[in-house]
Amino acid sequence: MSVLTVATRGTDLAIAQTELIIAMLKEKKTGLNVRIKKVVTSGDKDKKTALWNLPETGFFTSQVEEQLLAGKADFAIHSFKDLPTAGPDELIVAAVPARGPVGDCVLAADGITCVADFKKGFRIGTSSLRRSSQMLHLRNDIEVTAIRGNVPTRVELVKSGKVDAVIVAKAGLERLALADEISFDFDIADFLPAPGQGALAVQCRRDDHDVAEILSLIDDKDSRLEVFAERQILITTRCGCHGPVGAFAKITGHQICIEAFISDIVGKRFIRKKKIGNLEKAIETAKQLAEELLAGGGSEILEELKND
């Protein structure tokens, strides 16, 4: 095990995140050498289809996981929010490092400092139903445009005037040293993130105990529990990674507070709830919250989306 191979997407953000994880591992494991293997995913090939119209899950992760399953890589790194809730049994998430910024932010033209600054008909770009539904819930007089592309591409869309603003995850901007481009951050109280946003999933084969032991050195217990509580919302609602569902879990002392929402695509029927539970019942608390969302009208919303 003198050299380990890590599989990852080849985007600027994916490489930056991979280098971050490698640095964390080397700090914990002296003499560790890691080789990066870049993988082109379905999501990297198809840069036009809106995420909510994608026919499959794992659009950004399946081909990376295949490298692990085939024994061509020792571990893999994903943005946790891209990882489907149901993955191959042969793989495990061996580490969830300390989470980065959780929320979303807006990149816009000069002078835009909050949602109230958006003029009627303001064109805002996003690839996410979760973001678009929340945005339209806040302001139903603006125009949401479906966009695709990596973070630098989205920055350029604003600078070129093709859209007035874009919504992106703050963690990605910080990892790319592009935080200076941010016009303003959304408050979690107004705008819930995707389950797992800001977190990285470090994955390996279930039976590769030596690699799993090394990866576990950078696992953060609180970040892991928060992320898995958020992902339980997706599991219970049976809503895919790209649906109009958001969730945020935060550990404080011996308790966990979980907030989540389900919305129709135009943000008109918008159901948001919060639940607090003890840490040892974090997943159960998340499941109960999801069931309350479904019972409160979420089931009808998701059924309609499925039939559209």
N, C-alpha and C positions, 0 to 999 in steps of 0.2 A: 504494500500500500504506500509506496514511496511517492506516487503521483496519483491523485484522484481526478476524475473527469466530471465536470459539472455541465449539465445540459441546460440551456436557456434560449429564449428567443434572442434574435440578433438586433433588436431595436436599441436605440440609445439608452432608453430608460431601463430595459431589461439588463443590459450590460452594466450600467451604473449600479443597479441593485445587486447584481451578481458580484461585482467587485467589492461592494459593501459587505456582503456576507463572507466572502473569502477573507477580507481583512479581519472580520470578527473571529473567524475560525482560527486564523493564524495567530491571533492574540492569545487564544486559549490553548492552541496546540503547536508547540514549538517544532519547527522543521517541516511543517505540512506544506506540500506542494500541490497546487490545483491547476488543472488545464481546463479552459473554457471551450465548450463545444456549442457553436451557434446553430440553432434549429429554425427553419422557416415553417411557420404554422399556417393553417387554413386562413386564420385571421390576417396574417401578413400578406397572403396572396390576394385575398379579396378585400380591397380597400374601398369598395363602393357601397356594398349592401349595408343598410342600417342595421345596427346590432339587434334591434327588436324584430327584424325580419329574418334573422339567421335560422336555418333549419336544424341546427344541431347544437349540443352543448360541447364544452371543451374546445371551442373555436380557437382559443389561444393557448391551449395546454395539451391537447391530445398527442400531437406529434412530439412534444418534449417528453411526455410520459412514455411514449413508445421507445425512446432511446434507453430509458431505464429498464423497461420490460425486456428489451433485446440484449441487455448487458453491455450496451455501448456507452453508458455513462454510469457513474457511481451514485450521483445525486442530482437533483434538479431544483431550480428556484422559480417560483411563480409569484405574481401578484395574487394574493390570496383571494381577492374578490373575483378573479377570473376562473378559479378552480371549482369545477362542478361539485355539488355536495355528495354525489355518488360516483366514486372513482374505482379503479381496479383494486380488487382485494389484495393483490400482490404488493401494493404500494402503501406507504404510510407517510404522514407528515411528521417527520422526526424532530423538527424544530419550528417554533414560531418565535423569532427574535423580538426584542422590544419594539413595539409598534411605533411607526412614525405618525405625523399629523393625520387625523382621521377625516377631517372635513373637506368640503369642496370650496373652490374659490372661483372668482370671475376675472377673466382677462378682457379688458375693454379699452375703448379709446380714452384719451385724456379727459379728466373731469368727471368720470364715472366713479363714485365712491360708495354707492349703495343701490339697492333695487329701486328705490324711489327716483333715482336719476334716469331710469329708463324712460324714454319717450314712447308714446303710443306708436305701435308698429315696429318697435325696436326688434332687430333680428339677432337672436341668440342661438348659437350652434351647440349641439350636444349629440352624442351617440347613444344616450341612455334614456330609456322610458322613465326611470326613477327620477332623473334630473328634470326632464321635460314636464312631467306631471306635477312635480313640486313647484317648478317655475311658473307654470300656468295657474296653479292654485294661488300663488302669491300675486301674479299679475296676468289676468286673462286678456289683456289688451296688447300683448306683445306677440311676436311671431317666433316660433321655435323651428329651427332648421336642422335636419339630420345631416351630420357630418361624420367623416371617418378620417383616420390618419393619426400619426404619433403626436406627441406633445409639441415638438418644434413646428410641425405642420399646422397644428391648431393655432399656435401663436402667430404664424404667418397669415392665416386666414383673417385674423383681426387686423393686422398691420396692412394687408392689401385691400381691406375694405369689403371683402366678400361677405363678412358678417360683422355685426356691430360688437359682438362679444362672444366668448365661449366659456363654458363651465368645465373645469377640470379638477382632478384631485390635487390637493395642495402637496401631498407627500411626493408625488411625481415631479412637481416643479422644484421642490427643494432638493430632491436627489439629482436633478439635472442642473442645479445651480441657476435656476430660472425664476427664483422667488421674486426678483425685482420686477418681473412682468405683471405681478398680481395687482389688480385694481382694488379688490376687497375680498375678504373672507366671509363665507356664510356662517352665521351662528347656528350651532347644532339645534338650538331651540326652534329655528325657522326652517332648517334644511337638513334632513337626515342623510347620512352617507349610505353607501352600499355595505351590506354585511361583509366584514373582513377588510374594508378599505383602510389603507395605510399600513396593512400588515403584509408580511412576506411568508410564504409557505416553503419550507425546505424539505424536500421529499426524497425518499430513498426506497429501496426494496425492503419488504417486511422481513425477509430472511437474511438480510445483510447486517448482522448485529454489530460488526466492527464499525461500519460507516455510521450506523444509527447512533452508536455510542459517542462518536466524534461530534456529530451534528447536535446531539442533545446538550453539548456544552454551551450552546448559544440560545437554548430555549428559555423563553420568559414565561413563567407560570401564569401571571396575570393576563398578559396579552393573549396567550393560548385560550384561557377560559373565556375571555371577552369575545374573541373571534368565534369560538365554537358555539357560544350562546347566541350570537347574531345569526350564525348559519343555521341554527335550529329553526329560526323563523322561516327560512326558505324551505327547509325539510318538511316542516309541519304544513305550511301553506301549499307545498308542491309547486312553488313558483320558481322558475329558472333564474339563473344569474342576471338575466337581462329584463326581468319584469318590473312593473312599477311598484316595487317594494323596497323599503329602506329600513335599516335597523342600526341601533347604536347601544352598546353595553359598556358600562363603566363600573369598575370595582372601587368601593369606598369602604375601608375597614373590612368587616366580615360580611358585607352585603354587596349585592350587584343590582344596579338599576338598568333596566332594559327598556328602550323606547323603539317603537316600530310603526310603520304605516303601510296601508294598501290604498291605491288610488286607481281611478279610471285614467285613461291616457290624456284627458284634458284637464285633470285636476279638479273636477267639479264634485264628484263623489269621493271624498277624501277622509279616510278613517285612520286616526292616529291614537295610539294608546301607550301607556307606561305601566310598568310593573316592577316592584322591588321584592327581592327574595334573598335568602341566606346563600352564601357562596356554595355550600355543599349541595344546594338544590338549584344551581344556576341553569342547567339545561332544562330541568322541569319547569322552572319559572318562565323560560323563553317559550317552551312548548305551550304553556297555559296562556301566555300573552298572544301567541299566534292563533290559538283557538278562539280567543276573545275577538281578535280582528276578523276572523272568518265568520263568527257568529254575528258580528255587528254589521255585516253587509259585504265583507271581503270575499266570501264564497261566490256571491252573485257577480261581483266585479270580475273576478278571475275566470269564471265560467264564460262570461261574455267575451273576454279577451281571447280565450281559447277558441271560441267559435268564429271570431272575426277573420 
